[in-house]
Amino acid sequence: MAVETIPHPADDFLLDAYSQAVIGTVEAVGPSVVNIEVGGAPSPLRRRRRPQEAVGSGSGFVFTPDGFILTNSHVIGNAGTIYATLAGGRRLPAELVGDDPDTDLAVVRVTAGDLTYARLGDSSSVRVGQLVVAIGNPHGFQSTVTAGVVSALGRSLRARTGRLIDNIIQTDAALNPGSSGGPLATAGGAVIGVNTAMIALAQGLCFAIAGNTAKLVAGMLIRDGRVRRSYLGLGGQTMAIPRHIARHHGLSGEGGVLVTTLEADGPAELGGLHLGDVIVEFDGEPVHGIDDLQRLLTARQVGVRSPLTVIRRSETIALEVVPEESRSRT
């Protein structure tokens, strides 16, 4: 009995298809990628003005026709001067528009005509295994291209401020120092992530901030120059709650936030919180740890009376707090 075989495409055809996908992405997104050089702030002790030397560099990409550039917060740091070198070689002074260390994103702007910009895609449509291309300037090697796949979705990374950044995209497209702030793009040429981190001494463990997060944060930075968040004026730490106590209080989880410090006349103290209280719910949402509480403290709560539930000794107590606006405080 003859066995019918299914013809396989030639290896060179498969390679060509892969190559064409990567080449198409590079041609669409590459011209928008910039090299960012950061100079230190001038010292007040210097009497003479000297040319400022670059103290750091990284990547970014133009994402609007009028010169707005996305990059990482840790790239621009406390910059005294910022310069962006375009793909064609033009070196332009850039102005800091806004910076959000809690999501490690920043927006700068250059004034120039004829700018090529990349479009931000919908990162919620990305799938594990999908081809992605990273473009940046690792170790100063401009317009370096690496390709790989989406290794995982929904990862979390800790920002330098201590807050957790959610919806991180993991990829095996190689990143190196200097790649930070560059685009992670699909084969269709849509930017679905901002490259931000790698695991030192590991291979294929690289991470990008999701494009949808970047769109949201960039919009606020362009509009307000910052991202508004609320705070309660307390210090806390994640605390495990024994299962039998969680059941007794009807909790959905077995963790909460133990209040360890209270700011005098801060929202938490004014709302009736005590040292040793364990926060288990805020604004109708369960709180299983400090990251949950930080995630819920958004601009929407600023100045709004919000319900908060704590366990105090053996009692469940319902309180109300009015969060205030702050930067990087709980």
C-alpha positions as CSV (number, residue, x, y, z in Angstrom):
1,M,0.0,0.0,0.0
2,A,1.5,3.3,-1.1
3,V,1.9,6.0,1.6
4,E,1.1,9.4,0.4
5,T,3.6,12.0,1.6
6,I,2.9,15.7,2.1
7,P,5.4,17.9,0.3
8,H,7.4,20.2,2.5
9,P,8.5,23.6,1.3
10,A,12.2,24.0,0.7
11,D,14.3,25.2,3.7
12,D,15.5,28.2,1.7
13,F,11.9,29.2,1.1
14,L,11.2,29.1,4.9
15,L,14.3,31.1,5.6
16,D,13.4,33.6,3.0
17,A,9.9,34.1,4.5
18,Y,11.3,34.6,7.9
19,S,13.9,37.0,6.5
20,Q,11.3,39.0,4.6
21,A,9.2,39.4,7.8
22,V,12.2,40.7,9.8
23,I,13.4,43.0,6.9
24,G,9.9,44.4,6.5
25,T,9.7,45.3,10.2
26,V,13.2,46.9,10.2
27,E,12.3,49.0,7.1
28,A,9.0,50.1,8.7
29,V,10.3,50.8,12.2
30,G,14.0,51.3,12.0
31,P,14.0,54.9,10.6
32,S,12.0,56.0,13.8
33,V,14.7,54.7,16.2
34,V,17.0,57.2,17.8
35,N,20.1,57.1,19.9
36,I,19.7,59.1,23.1
37,E,22.7,60.7,24.8
38,V,22.4,62.2,28.3
39,G,24.6,64.8,29.8
40,G,25.0,65.6,33.5
41,A,23.7,68.8,35.1
42,P,26.3,71.5,35.4
43,S,27.9,71.7,38.8
44,P,27.0,75.0,40.7
45,L,30.7,75.0,41.9
46,R,32.0,75.5,38.4
47,R,32.7,79.2,37.6
48,R,33.5,78.5,33.9
49,R,31.0,76.8,31.6
50,R,32.5,73.7,30.0
51,P,31.1,71.4,27.3
52,Q,29.1,68.8,29.1
53,E,30.2,65.2,28.6
54,A,27.8,62.4,28.0
55,V,27.1,60.4,31.1
56,G,24.7,57.9,29.7
57,S,23.0,56.7,26.5
58,G,20.2,54.5,25.4
59,S,17.5,54.2,22.8
60,G,14.2,55.6,21.9
61,F,11.8,55.9,19.0
62,V,9.7,58.7,17.4
63,F,6.1,57.9,17.8
64,T,4.3,61.0,16.5
65,P,4.9,63.1,13.4
66,D,5.6,66.2,15.5
67,G,8.7,64.8,17.3
68,F,7.6,63.1,20.5
69,I,10.0,60.3,21.4
70,L,9.4,57.4,23.8
71,T,12.2,56.0,25.9
72,N,12.9,54.6,29.4
73,S,12.9,56.7,32.5
74,H,16.2,55.1,33.6
75,V,17.8,56.2,30.3
76,I,17.2,59.9,30.8
77,G,17.7,59.8,34.6
78,N,18.4,63.3,36.1
79,A,19.6,64.6,32.7
80,G,21.1,68.0,32.4
81,T,21.1,67.8,28.6
82,I,19.5,65.3,26.2
83,Y,20.4,64.8,22.5
84,A,18.7,62.5,20.1
85,T,20.6,61.2,17.0
86,L,18.2,60.2,14.3
87,A,18.6,57.1,12.1
88,G,19.9,59.4,9.3
89,G,22.6,60.8,11.5
90,R,21.1,64.2,12.5
91,R,21.9,65.0,16.1
92,L,19.3,67.2,17.7
93,P,18.7,68.7,21.2
94,A,15.8,67.1,22.9
95,E,13.5,68.5,25.6
96,L,12.2,66.4,28.5
97,V,8.3,66.3,28.2
98,G,7.6,64.0,31.1
99,D,9.0,61.2,33.2
100,D,7.3,58.3,35.0
101,P,9.8,56.2,37.0
102,D,7.0,54.0,38.3
103,T,6.5,52.5,34.8
104,D,10.1,53.3,33.6
105,L,8.8,55.4,30.8
106,A,9.7,58.9,29.6
107,V,8.8,61.2,26.7
108,V,11.2,63.7,25.1
109,R,10.7,65.9,22.1
110,V,12.8,67.1,19.2
111,T,11.9,69.9,16.8
112,A,12.5,68.9,13.2
113,G,10.7,68.3,10.0
114,D,10.6,65.1,7.9
115,L,10.5,62.8,10.8
116,T,9.7,59.1,10.3
117,Y,7.6,57.7,13.2
118,A,6.5,54.3,14.3
119,R,2.9,53.4,15.2
120,L,2.0,52.0,18.6
121,G,0.0,48.8,18.2
122,D,-2.4,46.9,20.4
123,S,-0.3,44.8,22.8
124,S,-3.4,43.0,24.0
125,S,-3.5,41.1,20.7
126,V,0.0,39.7,21.0
127,R,0.4,35.9,21.3
128,V,3.1,33.8,22.9
129,G,5.3,32.5,20.1
130,Q,4.7,35.5,17.8
131,L,7.7,36.8,15.9
132,V,9.0,40.1,17.3
133,V,11.9,42.4,16.4
134,A,13.9,44.6,18.7
135,I,15.8,47.6,17.5
136,G,18.2,49.7,19.5
137,N,21.7,50.9,20.2
138,P,23.4,48.4,22.5
139,H,26.8,49.5,23.7
140,G,26.6,52.4,21.2
141,F,26.2,50.2,18.1
142,Q,23.4,52.1,16.4
143,S,20.4,50.6,14.8
144,T,21.2,47.0,15.9
145,V,18.5,44.5,15.0
146,T,17.7,41.3,16.9
147,A,14.7,39.0,16.4
148,G,13.0,36.4,18.4
149,V,9.6,35.4,19.7
150,V,7.2,36.5,22.5
151,S,8.3,34.1,25.3
152,A,5.6,35.0,27.8
153,L,2.9,37.6,28.6
154,G,1.7,39.1,31.8
155,R,5.0,39.2,33.6
156,S,5.7,41.7,36.3
157,L,8.9,43.7,36.9
158,R,9.9,45.9,39.9
159,A,10.5,49.5,38.9
160,R,13.4,51.3,40.6
161,T,10.9,53.2,42.7
162,G,9.6,49.9,44.2
163,R,6.3,49.8,42.3
164,L,5.4,46.7,40.3
165,I,5.0,47.2,36.5
166,D,2.4,44.8,35.2
167,N,1.7,43.3,31.8
168,I,5.4,43.0,30.9
169,I,6.2,41.2,27.7
170,Q,9.0,38.6,27.9
171,T,11.0,37.9,24.7
172,D,14.1,36.1,23.6
173,A,15.0,38.9,21.2
174,A,18.5,39.8,22.6
175,L,18.8,43.0,24.5
176,N,22.0,44.6,25.9
177,P,22.9,47.8,27.8
178,G,21.9,50.6,25.5
179,S,18.9,48.7,24.0
180,S,16.7,50.2,26.7
181,G,13.9,52.4,25.3
182,G,14.0,50.9,21.8
183,P,10.9,49.4,20.2
184,L,9.8,45.8,20.2
185,A,7.8,45.4,17.0
186,T,5.7,42.8,15.3
187,A,6.2,41.5,11.7
188,G,3.5,43.9,10.7
189,G,5.6,46.9,11.8
190,A,3.5,47.7,14.9
191,V,5.4,48.6,18.1
192,I,3.9,46.5,20.9
193,G,6.5,47.1,23.5
194,V,9.3,49.4,24.8
195,N,12.4,47.4,25.6
196,T,13.4,47.9,29.2
197,A,15.4,45.1,30.9
198,M,17.3,41.9,30.6
199,I,18.5,39.4,33.2
200,A,22.3,39.6,33.6
201,L,24.2,36.4,32.9
202,A,21.1,34.8,31.4
203,Q,20.3,34.1,27.8
204,G,17.0,34.9,26.2
205,L,15.4,36.5,29.2
206,C,14.5,40.0,28.1
207,F,11.6,42.2,28.8
208,A,9.5,45.1,27.3
209,I,6.8,47.3,28.7
210,A,3.6,46.6,26.9
211,G,2.6,49.0,24.2
212,N,-0.8,49.7,25.7
213,T,0.8,50.8,29.0
214,A,3.2,53.0,26.9
215,K,0.2,54.6,25.1
216,L,-1.6,55.4,28.3
217,V,1.4,56.7,30.1
218,A,2.7,58.7,27.1
219,G,-0.6,60.4,26.7
220,M,-0.6,61.6,30.3
221,L,3.0,62.7,30.1
222,I,2.3,64.8,27.0
223,R,-0.8,66.3,28.6
224,D,0.4,66.8,32.2
225,G,4.1,66.2,32.2
226,R,3.6,63.5,34.8
227,V,1.4,60.6,35.8
228,R,-1.0,61.4,38.7
229,R,-1.4,58.8,41.4
230,S,-2.9,58.8,44.8
231,Y,-1.4,57.9,48.2
232,L,-2.5,57.2,51.7
233,G,0.4,58.2,53.8
234,L,1.4,54.9,55.3
235,G,4.2,52.4,55.3
236,G,3.2,48.8,54.9
237,Q,4.4,45.3,54.1
238,T,2.7,42.2,52.7
239,M,1.6,39.9,55.5
240,A,0.4,36.4,55.3
241,I,-3.0,35.7,57.0
242,P,-3.5,32.3,58.4
243,R,-6.2,30.3,56.5
244,H,-8.5,29.9,59.5
245,I,-8.5,33.7,60.1
246,A,-9.1,34.4,56.4
247,R,-12.1,32.0,56.4
248,H,-13.4,33.6,59.7
249,H,-13.4,37.1,58.1
250,G,-14.7,35.8,54.7
251,L,-11.6,36.9,52.8
252,S,-10.9,35.9,49.2
253,G,-7.2,35.5,49.9
254,E,-4.7,34.8,52.6
255,G,-2.7,38.0,52.6
256,G,-3.0,41.7,53.3
257,V,-1.0,44.8,54.0
258,L,0.3,45.3,57.6
259,V,0.4,49.0,58.5
260,T,3.9,49.7,59.9
261,T,4.1,53.5,59.8
262,L,1.6,56.3,59.5
263,E,2.3,59.8,58.3
264,A,1.1,62.5,60.7
265,D,-2.2,64.0,59.5
266,G,-1.9,61.9,56.3
267,P,-5.0,60.4,54.6
268,A,-4.6,57.0,56.4
269,E,-4.3,58.5,59.9
270,L,-7.1,60.9,59.3
271,G,-9.2,58.0,58.0
272,G,-8.8,56.1,61.3
273,L,-6.1,53.6,60.5
274,H,-3.9,52.4,63.3
275,L,-0.5,50.9,63.4
276,G,-0.8,47.1,63.2
277,D,-4.0,47.2,61.1
278,V,-4.0,44.8,58.2
279,I,-5.6,46.2,55.0
280,V,-7.6,43.6,53.2
281,E,-9.8,45.6,50.9
282,F,-9.6,49.0,49.2
283,D,-12.3,50.7,47.1
284,G,-14.2,47.4,46.8
285,E,-11.2,45.4,45.6
286,P,-9.4,42.8,47.6
287,V,-5.9,43.6,48.8
288,H,-3.6,40.6,49.1
289,G,-0.3,42.5,49.4
290,I,1.4,45.8,48.9
291,D,1.5,45.5,45.1
292,D,-2.3,45.2,45.0
293,L,-2.7,48.4,47.1
294,Q,-0.2,50.3,44.9
295,R,-2.0,49.2,41.8
296,L,-5.3,50.5,43.1
297,L,-4.0,53.9,44.1
298,T,-4.6,55.6,40.8
299,A,-5.5,59.2,39.9
300,R,-9.2,58.3,40.1
301,Q,-9.0,58.1,43.9
302,V,-7.4,61.6,44.4
303,G,-9.7,63.6,46.7
304,V,-12.4,60.9,46.5
305,R,-13.8,59.3,49.7
306,S,-12.9,55.6,49.3
307,P,-13.9,52.6,51.5
308,L,-11.2,50.6,53.1
309,T,-11.4,47.4,55.2
310,V,-8.9,46.4,57.8
311,I,-8.5,43.6,60.3
312,R,-7.8,45.1,63.8
313,R,-6.9,42.4,66.3
314,S,-9.9,40.0,65.9
315,E,-12.4,42.5,64.3
316,T,-13.1,43.5,60.7
317,I,-13.5,47.3,60.6
318,A,-14.8,49.4,57.7
319,L,-13.2,52.8,57.3
320,E,-13.2,55.6,54.7
321,V,-10.1,57.4,53.5
322,V,-9.6,60.3,51.1
323,P,-6.4,59.7,49.2
324,E,-4.2,62.7,48.2
325,E,-2.1,63.2,45.2
326,S,1.6,62.3,45.3
327,R,4.5,60.8,43.4
328,S,5.8,57.4,44.3
329,R,4.3,57.2,47.7
330,T,1.9,54.6,49.2
